[in-house]
Amino acid sequence: MTNMLSKAFEINAVDYLLKPFDPQLFQTAFNRAKAQVRQLSNDSINRRLQNLLETLHPSIEVLEKVGGKIRRSHIFLAG
């Protein structure tokens, strides 16, 4: 079992369920996986849009503290 668990997390598993599993545990793991995929997709789309905008207009990078976290954003200059 340890070998299977190690392999699962080597490929970035979100969760690991042992058989027989509880349907509620499965639903929780499934929802967590969907949320992670959604976030990765959003991050990818945001990066691609950011790259596109940067090629169209020059910008100034701004760092701001939001809710205890550093957030990076850009101010795009009119061209």
N, CA, C and O atoms as a GROMACS GRO file, in nm:
protein
  316
    1MET      N    1   0.082  -0.119   0.000
    1MET     CA    2   0.000   0.000   0.000
    1MET      C    3   0.087   0.126   0.000
    1MET      O    4   0.056   0.221  -0.071
    2THR      N    5   0.194   0.127   0.077
    2THR     CA    6   0.280   0.245   0.084
    2THR      C    7   0.337   0.277  -0.053
    2THR      O    8   0.349   0.395  -0.089
    3ASN      N    9   0.372   0.174  -0.130
    3ASN     CA   10   0.426   0.194  -0.264
    3ASN      C   11   0.321   0.260  -0.354
    3ASN      O   12   0.354   0.353  -0.429
    4MET      N   13   0.197   0.214  -0.348
    4MET     CA   14   0.089   0.272  -0.429
    4MET      C   15   0.064   0.418  -0.388
    4MET      O   16   0.045   0.504  -0.474
    5LEU      N   17   0.065   0.443  -0.260
    5LEU     CA   18   0.044   0.578  -0.209
    5LEU      C   19   0.157   0.670  -0.255
    5LEU      O   20   0.132   0.783  -0.298
    6SER      N   21   0.278   0.622  -0.247
    6SER     CA   22   0.393   0.701  -0.293
    6SER      C   23   0.381   0.734  -0.441
    6SER      O   24   0.405   0.847  -0.482
    7LYS      N   25   0.344   0.634  -0.521
    7LYS     CA   26   0.330   0.657  -0.665
    7LYS      C   27   0.219   0.757  -0.694
    7LYS      O   28   0.233   0.841  -0.783
    8ALA      N   29   0.109   0.749  -0.619
    8ALA     CA   30  -0.003   0.841  -0.640
    8ALA      C   31   0.042   0.985  -0.618
    8ALA      O   32   0.009   1.073  -0.697
    9PHE      N   33   0.115   1.009  -0.511
    9PHE     CA   34   0.155   1.146  -0.482
    9PHE      C   35   0.272   1.192  -0.569
    9PHE      O   36   0.293   1.313  -0.585
   10GLU      N   37   0.349   1.099  -0.626
   10GLU     CA   38   0.454   1.136  -0.721
   10GLU      C   39   0.393   1.198  -0.847
   10GLU      O   40   0.455   1.283  -0.911
   11ILE      N   41   0.272   1.156  -0.881
   11ILE     CA   42   0.206   1.212  -1.000
   11ILE      C   43   0.104   1.319  -0.961
   11ILE      O   44   0.010   1.347  -1.035
   12ASN      N   45   0.126   1.378  -0.843
   12ASN     CA   46   0.043   1.489  -0.794
   12ASN      C   47  -0.102   1.452  -0.768
   12ASN      O   48  -0.193   1.526  -0.806
   13ALA      N   49  -0.124   1.339  -0.706
   13ALA     CA   50  -0.261   1.300  -0.669
   13ALA      C   51  -0.319   1.403  -0.573
   13ALA      O   52  -0.250   1.455  -0.486
   14VAL      N   53  -0.446   1.431  -0.591
   14VAL     CA   54  -0.515   1.525  -0.504
   14VAL      C   55  -0.559   1.455  -0.376
   14VAL      O   56  -0.560   1.515  -0.268
   15ASP      N   57  -0.595   1.328  -0.388
   15ASP     CA   58  -0.642   1.251  -0.274
   15ASP      C   59  -0.617   1.104  -0.300
   15ASP      O   60  -0.577   1.065  -0.410
   16TYR      N   61  -0.640   1.021  -0.200
   16TYR     CA   62  -0.618   0.877  -0.212
   16TYR      C   63  -0.722   0.808  -0.126
   16TYR      O   64  -0.729   0.831  -0.005
   17LEU      N   65  -0.803   0.722  -0.187
   17LEU     CA   66  -0.907   0.650  -0.114
   17LEU      C   67  -0.876   0.501  -0.112
   17LEU      O   68  -0.831   0.445  -0.212
   18LEU      N   69  -0.899   0.438   0.002
   18LEU     CA   70  -0.881   0.294   0.012
   18LEU      C   71  -1.015   0.225  -0.004
   18LEU      O   72  -1.118   0.277   0.038
   19LYS      N   73  -1.012   0.107  -0.067
   19LYS     CA   74  -1.136   0.029  -0.083
   19LYS      C   75  -1.161  -0.050   0.044
   19LYS      O   76  -1.064  -0.089   0.110
   20PRO      N   77  -1.281  -0.075   0.080
   20PRO     CA   78  -1.402  -0.010   0.030
   20PRO      C   79  -1.408   0.131   0.085
   20PRO      O   80  -1.374   0.153   0.201
   21PHE      N   81  -1.450   0.225   0.005
   21PHE     CA   82  -1.454   0.364   0.050
   21PHE      C   83  -1.598   0.409   0.073
   21PHE      O   84  -1.692   0.357   0.015
   22ASP      N   85  -1.610   0.507   0.158
   22ASP     CA   86  -1.738   0.565   0.192
   22ASP      C   87  -1.780   0.661   0.080
   22ASP      O   88  -1.698   0.742   0.036
   23PRO      N   89  -1.904   0.655   0.034
   23PRO     CA   90  -1.948   0.745  -0.073
   23PRO      C   91  -1.929   0.894  -0.039
   23PRO      O   92  -1.901   0.973  -0.129
   24GLN      N   93  -1.944   0.931   0.086
   24GLN     CA   94  -1.924   1.071   0.125
   24GLN      C   95  -1.777   1.110   0.111
   24GLN      O   96  -1.746   1.222   0.068
   25LEU      N   97  -1.686   1.019   0.147
   25LEU     CA   98  -1.544   1.047   0.129
   25LEU      C   99  -1.510   1.061  -0.019
   25LEU      O  100  -1.430   1.146  -0.057
   26PHE      N  101  -1.572   0.976  -0.101
   26PHE     CA  102  -1.550   0.986  -0.246
   26PHE      C  103  -1.598   1.121  -0.297
   26PHE      O  104  -1.528   1.186  -0.374
   27GLN      N  105  -1.718   1.164  -0.256
   27GLN     CA  106  -1.773   1.292  -0.300
   27GLN      C  107  -1.683   1.408  -0.259
   27GLN      O  108  -1.661   1.500  -0.337
   28THR      N  109  -1.632   1.402  -0.137
   28THR     CA  110  -1.542   1.507  -0.088
   28THR      C  111  -1.414   1.510  -0.171
   28THR      O  112  -1.368   1.618  -0.210
   29ALA      N  113  -1.356   1.393  -0.198
   29ALA     CA  114  -1.234   1.386  -0.278
   29ALA      C  115  -1.260   1.433  -0.421
   29ALA      O  116  -1.178   1.504  -0.480
   30PHE      N  117  -1.373   1.395  -0.476
   30PHE     CA  118  -1.410   1.434  -0.613
   30PHE      C  119  -1.427   1.586  -0.622
   30PHE      O  120  -1.379   1.648  -0.717
   31ASN      N  121  -1.495   1.645  -0.526
   31ASN     CA  122  -1.514   1.791  -0.524
   31ASN      C  123  -1.381   1.864  -0.511
   31ASN      O  124  -1.360   1.967  -0.574
   32ARG      N  125  -1.291   1.810  -0.429
   32ARG     CA  126  -1.158   1.870  -0.413
   32ARG      C  127  -1.081   1.864  -0.544
   32ARG      O  128  -1.014   1.960  -0.581
   33ALA      N  129  -1.089   1.752  -0.614
   33ALA     CA  130  -1.020   1.737  -0.742
   33ALA      C  131  -1.077   1.833  -0.846
   33ALA      O  132  -1.001   1.896  -0.921
   34LYS      N  133  -1.209   1.845  -0.852
   34LYS     CA  134  -1.272   1.939  -0.946
   34LYS      C  135  -1.227   2.082  -0.919
   34LYS      O  136  -1.199   2.158  -1.012
   35ALA      N  137  -1.221   2.119  -0.792
   35ALA     CA  138  -1.180   2.255  -0.756
   35ALA      C  139  -1.035   2.281  -0.798
   35ALA      O  140  -1.002   2.390  -0.845
   36GLN      N  141  -0.949   2.180  -0.780
   36GLN     CA  142  -0.810   2.198  -0.818
   36GLN      C  143  -0.796   2.211  -0.969
   36GLN      O  144  -0.720   2.295  -1.017
   37VAL      N  145  -0.867   2.128  -1.044
   37VAL     CA  146  -0.862   2.136  -1.190
   37VAL      C  147  -0.914   2.272  -1.236
   37VAL      O  148  -0.857   2.333  -1.326
   38ARG      N  149  -1.022   2.317  -1.177
   38ARG     CA  150  -1.079   2.448  -1.211
   38ARG      C  151  -0.978   2.559  -1.185
   38ARG      O  152  -0.962   2.648  -1.268
   39GLN      N  153  -0.910   2.554  -1.070
   39GLN     CA  154  -0.812   2.657  -1.036
   39GLN      C  155  -0.694   2.653  -1.133
   39GLN      O  156  -0.647   2.758  -1.177
   40LEU      N  157  -0.645   2.534  -1.165
   40LEU     CA  158  -0.534   2.522  -1.260
   40LEU      C  159  -0.573   2.575  -1.396
   40LEU      O  160  -0.493   2.641  -1.463
   41SER      N  161  -0.696   2.547  -1.437
   41SER     CA  162  -0.745   2.596  -1.566
   41SER      C  163  -0.753   2.748  -1.565
   41SER      O  164  -0.711   2.813  -1.661
   42ASN      N  165  -0.807   2.805  -1.457
   42ASN     CA  166  -0.817   2.950  -1.446
   42ASN      C  167  -0.679   3.015  -1.446
   42ASN      O  168  -0.659   3.118  -1.510
   43ASP      N  169  -0.584   2.955  -1.373
   43ASP     CA  170  -0.448   3.008  -1.370
   43ASP      C  171  -0.386   3.007  -1.509
   43ASP      O  172  -0.321   3.104  -1.550
   44SER      N  173  -0.407   2.898  -1.582
   44SER     CA  174  -0.353   2.887  -1.716
   44SER      C  175  -0.414   2.991  -1.810
   44SER      O  176  -0.342   3.055  -1.887
   45ILE      N  177  -0.544   3.007  -1.803
   45ILE     CA  178  -0.613   3.106  -1.887
   45ILE      C  179  -0.565   3.247  -1.851
   45ILE      O  180  -0.539   3.328  -1.940
   46ASN      N  181  -0.554   3.276  -1.722
   46ASN     CA  182  -0.508   3.408  -1.679
   46ASN      C  183  -0.366   3.437  -1.727
   46ASN      O  184  -0.337   3.548  -1.770
   47ARG      N  185  -0.277   3.337  -1.719
   47ARG     CA  186  -0.140   3.356  -1.768
   47ARG      C  187  -0.138   3.383  -1.917
   47ARG      O  188  -0.064   3.470  -1.964
   48ARG      N  189  -0.218   3.309  -1.992
   48ARG     CA  190  -0.221   3.328  -2.137
   48ARG      C  191  -0.276   3.465  -2.174
   48ARG      O  192  -0.224   3.531  -2.263
   49LEU      N  193  -0.382   3.509  -2.105
   49LEU     CA  194  -0.436   3.643  -2.130
   49LEU      C  195  -0.334   3.751  -2.092
   49LEU      O  196  -0.318   3.850  -2.163
   50GLN      N  197  -0.267   3.731  -1.979
   50GLN     CA  198  -0.166   3.827  -1.935
   50GLN      C  199  -0.055   3.839  -2.039
   50GLN      O  200  -0.013   3.950  -2.072
   51ASN      N  201  -0.008   3.726  -2.091
   51ASN     CA  202   0.096   3.727  -2.194
   51ASN      C  203   0.048   3.798  -2.320
   51ASN      O  204   0.124   3.874  -2.380
   52LEU      N  205  -0.075   3.774  -2.359
   52LEU     CA  206  -0.130   3.839  -2.477
   52LEU      C  207  -0.137   3.990  -2.456
   52LEU      O  208  -0.095   4.066  -2.543
   53LEU      N  209  -0.189   4.033  -2.341
   53LEU     CA  210  -0.199   4.176  -2.314
   53LEU      C  211  -0.062   4.243  -2.310
   53LEU      O  212  -0.047   4.356  -2.356
   54GLU      N  213   0.036   4.174  -2.256
   54GLU     CA  214   0.170   4.232  -2.248
   54GLU      C  215   0.232   4.249  -2.386
   54GLU      O  216   0.313   4.340  -2.407
   55THR      N  217   0.196   4.164  -2.480
   55THR     CA  218   0.249   4.181  -2.616
   55THR      C  219   0.178   4.294  -2.690
   55THR      O  220   0.233   4.351  -2.784
   56LEU      N  221   0.056   4.327  -2.647
   56LEU     CA  222  -0.019   4.433  -2.713
   56LEU      C  223   0.014   4.572  -2.658
   56LEU      O  224   0.021   4.668  -2.735
   57HIS      N  225   0.034   4.583  -2.528
   57HIS     CA  226   0.059   4.712  -2.464
   57HIS      C  227   0.166   4.695  -2.356
   57HIS      O  228   0.168   4.594  -2.287
   58PRO      N  229   0.254   4.795  -2.343
   58PRO     CA  230   0.347   4.790  -2.230
   58PRO      C  231   0.271   4.810  -2.099
   58PRO      O  232   0.163   4.869  -2.098
   59SER      N  233   0.327   4.761  -1.991
   59SER     CA  234   0.259   4.774  -1.862
   59SER      C  235   0.360   4.797  -1.751
   59SER      O  236   0.480   4.778  -1.768
   60ILE      N  237   0.307   4.838  -1.636
   60ILE     CA  238   0.386   4.853  -1.515
   60ILE      C  239   0.338   4.746  -1.418
   60ILE      O  240   0.218   4.734  -1.393
   61GLU      N  241   0.432   4.669  -1.363
   61GLU     CA  242   0.395   4.566  -1.267
   61GLU      C  243   0.377   4.630  -1.128
   61GLU      O  244   0.458   4.711  -1.084
   62VAL      N  245   0.268   4.591  -1.062
   62VAL     CA  246   0.236   4.645  -0.929
   62VAL      C  247   0.219   4.528  -0.834
   62VAL      O  248   0.150   4.431  -0.864
   63LEU      N  249   0.284   4.539  -0.718
   63LEU     CA  250   0.268   4.439  -0.613
   63LEU      C  251   0.185   4.503  -0.502
   63LEU      O  252   0.214   4.614  -0.458
   64GLU      N  253   0.082   4.431  -0.458
   64GLU     CA  254   0.000   4.483  -0.349
   64GLU      C  255  -0.031   4.370  -0.252
   64GLU      O  256  -0.038   4.253  -0.290
   65LYS      N  257  -0.050   4.407  -0.127
   65LYS     CA  258  -0.082   4.309  -0.023
   65LYS      C  259  -0.233   4.304  -0.008
   65LYS      O  260  -0.297   4.405   0.024
   66VAL      N  261  -0.290   4.185  -0.031
   66VAL     CA  262  -0.435   4.167  -0.022
   66VAL      C  263  -0.462   4.049   0.070
   66VAL      O  264  -0.422   3.936   0.040
   67GLY      N  265  -0.528   4.074   0.181
   67GLY     CA  266  -0.564   3.965   0.273
   67GLY      C  267  -0.443   3.889   0.324
   67GLY      O  268  -0.452   3.767   0.345
   68GLY      N  269  -0.332   3.956   0.346
   68GLY     CA  270  -0.214   3.889   0.398
   68GLY      C  271  -0.129   3.823   0.292
   68GLY      O  272  -0.025   3.766   0.323
   69LYS      N  273  -0.172   3.829   0.166
   69LYS     CA  274  -0.096   3.769   0.056
   69LYS      C  275  -0.052   3.878  -0.040
   69LYS      O  276  -0.119   3.979  -0.057
   70ILE      N  277   0.063   3.855  -0.102
   70ILE     CA  278   0.113   3.948  -0.202
   70ILE      C  279   0.046   3.914  -0.335
   70ILE      O  280   0.046   3.799  -0.378
   71ARG      N  281  -0.011   4.015  -0.398
   71ARG     CA  282  -0.079   3.996  -0.527
   71ARG      C  283  -0.009   4.081  -0.632
   71ARG      O  284   0.017   4.200  -0.610
   72ARG      N  285   0.021   4.021  -0.745
   72ARG     CA  286   0.088   4.091  -0.854
   72ARG      C  287  -0.015   4.126  -0.960
   72ARG      O  288  -0.096   4.043  -1.000
   73SER      N  289  -0.011   4.248  -1.005
   73SER     CA  290  -0.101   4.290  -1.113
   73SER      C  291  -0.025   4.386  -1.203
   73SER      O  292   0.087   4.427  -1.172
   74HIS      N  293  -0.086   4.420  -1.314
   74HIS     CA  294  -0.024   4.509  -1.410
   74HIS      C  295  -0.117   4.625  -1.440
   74HIS      O  296  -0.239   4.610  -1.447
   75ILE      N  297  -0.057   4.741  -1.459
   75ILE     CA  298  -0.130   4.857  -1.508
   75ILE      C  299  -0.084   4.874  -1.653
   75ILE      O  300   0.034   4.894  -1.680
   76PHE      N  301  -0.178   4.867  -1.744
   76PHE     CA  302  -0.143   4.876  -1.886
   76PHE      C  303  -0.146   5.021  -1.931
   76PHE      O  304  -0.240   5.096  -1.902
   77LEU      N  305  -0.041   5.058  -2.001
   77LEU     CA  306  -0.028   5.195  -2.049
   77LEU      C  307  -0.093   5.209  -2.184
   77LEU      O  308  -0.081   5.121  -2.269
   78ALA      N  309  -0.163   5.320  -2.205
   78ALA     CA  310  -0.227   5.345  -2.334
   78ALA      C  311  -0.118   5.363  -2.439
   78ALA      O  312  -0.017   5.430  -2.416
   79GLY      N  313  -0.140   5.302  -2.553
   79GLY     CA  314  -0.037   5.306  -2.656
   79GLY      C  315  -0.060   5.399  -2.767
   79GLY      O  316   0.023   5.408  -2.858
   0.00000   0.00000   0.00000
